[in-house]
């Protein structure tokens, strides 16, 4: 009976040691990814010019809410009548 208690304690100790190793690995991976994200941080994209101050031919990057563009940032060109036209799906939107 005492042997079973000893084997049980040995199993619990082994499980605890494995948990510590896994936790240390997770912390190391998190630290590496944090350092990578800090090193490769992108600069903020400047805001597009207002439609009233912009000349035709001006380009802005806005989210295009169509299934063709997939709600991703896409290029919009300013037309002479003050509308913005998506260069991928050709949908129009009013000025900013």
Secondary structure, 3 states (H helix, E strand, C coil): CHHHHHHHHHHHHHHHHHHHHHHHHHHHHHHHHHHHHHHCCCCCCCCCCCCCCCCCCCEEEEECCCCCCCCCEEEEEECCCCCEEECCCCCEECCC
